[in-house]
Amino acid sequence: MADIKMPEINNIVITGNLTRDPVFRQTANGSTVVNFSIASNRRYRDTSNQWQSEVCYIGVVAWNRLADSCNNMLKKGSAVLVDGEIQSHLHKNGDGTNRTVIEIKARRIQFLNKKANDFEFPTSNSNLNNNEEELSIFEDDSFDKFLTSEESLLLKEQSTATPQG
C-alpha cells in the first residue's frame, strides 16, 4: 500500500464580537502583541425543526503590525472577522498544574464595524483631514477585494444608476 501524505493545513476563518476590551502589551524584545476573545454564534435547527443557537468562545492573539492596527479599532463588542491558524500551548496555573490553551493566531483581522464615531481616532499632526483619515482607516475593511473585476464594475454601475420613474 502506498504511503499517502496528509496535507498540512491549519486554517480558520471566524466572525464574532469581542467579549471584553483587548489586552495590549510588548514583549521583552519589543514586539507588540494583543490578546482578545470573541463570541461566535451558530444557529441551527434541532431534531424538532426549532431554531437553536450556540455560542463558541475562542481566544485570539495578533502580533506586531497587526496588533498595532487593532490598538485604536477594537473594544468590547467590536465585530471582527479573523483569518488565522489554530495554535496551542501549555499554560501553568497558579497552583502549578499545566493547562492547554487553544487559540487563534491571527494572520488577518477585518474590522466589521463601519461607524466611524464608534471609535476614537488618534489625533496627530498629520496632513490628512478627518474625512481622509477615516477613509484610510477603513480602506481595508471591505470584502470588495474578493470581487472579480466584472462583479466590481457591476456593483459600481448599480450604485451610480439613478432610479427610473
N, C-alpha and C positions, 0 to 999 in steps of 0.2 A: 504494500500500500504506500502511495506517495505521501511525503510529508507536505501538509498544507500549512502555509504560514498565515496566521491570522493577522489582518491589517491592524496597525497600532493607531486606533482612532480614539481620541478623547476630546469631545466637543459638546458644548451645551449652549443653547440659546434659551433664555428665560426672561419673562417680564414680571414685574411686581412693583410693590411700593415699599419704601424704606420703613422699617418698623421703629426706628429711632434715629436721632441725628448721627451722622457718620463720625468716626474717630480718626483724626489725622495725627500722624507722628512722623518723626525722622529716625532712621536707623543710625547706628554709631558711625557708619561710613557716609552719611549724608543723604541716603536715598529716602524719598518721600513715599509713604505708604498710607493708604486709607482702608479702614475696615467698616463694613456695614452689613446689615442683614435685610433681606427682603421677604415679603409675604407674597406668594404667588397663588392665586385662586384657580381652582379647577372645578368646572361644573360638569355634571354627568347625570344620566338617568339611571335610577336604581332598577331593581327587578320588577317593581310595580309601576315602572314608567314615570315616576315622580322625579323632578329635578332635585338634585342634592349638590352640595358644594363642599370642597375640602380646601384647606389652606396648607401649603408647604412653606416652611420657613427655612431659608438657606443663607449662609454667610457668604460674603463676597469680599475679596481683597484685590486692590489695584495698586500698582507701583508706579513710581517716577512721574512722567508727564501725564499719564492717565489719572493718577492720584491728584496731581496738581489741578487738572481740569475739573475734578469733582469738588474742589475746595469751596468755590462760591456758588455751585449749582445745586448741591444736594442738601436736603434737610429731611426731617421726619415727614413721611407721607409722599415724598417725591416719587414719581413714576419713572421707571427705568427699564430699558432692555439691556440685558447683559449677555455678551458673547464671550465665552471663555472655555476653560477646561476645569475638570474636577481634580482637586488635589487633596491629599490627606496628610496629616502629620500628627505626631504624639504631643499631647499637652499634659504637663504634670500638674495635678490638682494640689491644693494647699495641704491635703492630707498625705501627699506622697504617691498617690495612685496615678497611673497613666490613663489618659482618655484619648481616644482617636477623634480628631476633628476633621470633618469633611466640609470643604468649602469650594467656592468657585474662584479660580484665579482669572480675573478679567483680562481679556485682550482688547475689548471694545465695550464702551458703555454709551448708550444712546439716551439722552435726557428727553423724556417724553412730555414733560410739562411745557406748554407753549406760552403761558402767560409770563410776560417779562416782569410784571410787577410782583410775581411770586418770589422773585429772587432779588437779593441786594447785589447790584453790580459794583465792582471795585471802582473807587474813584481814583483817577490818576491824572497826571498832566499829559495825556496823550493828545494827538491831533484829531481824534475822532470825536464827532458829536455823539450825543446819546443814541440817536437812531442808528448810526453806523455801528456803534459798539454793540447794540442789541442784535443787529443783523449778523455781525461777525461771530457772536457767541452762539447763536442758534443756527449758523450756516450748516453745520454737520448734523443737525437734529432733524433730518428728513430721510424718508425712505426713497426719495426721488432718485438717488444714485443707483438704485436697483432696477430702475425702469430702462427699457430699451429706448433708443433714440426715437423710434416711431411712437411708443407709448408717451414719452415725454412731450413730443410735438402735439399729439392728440389732446393731452391734458392742457397744454398751453392754449391751443385753439379753443377748447371748451371754456376755459376761464376768461378768455377775451371776447367770446361771442356775445353779442347783445341779444336779449330775448326779443322774439318777433311777436307782434300782436298789436 
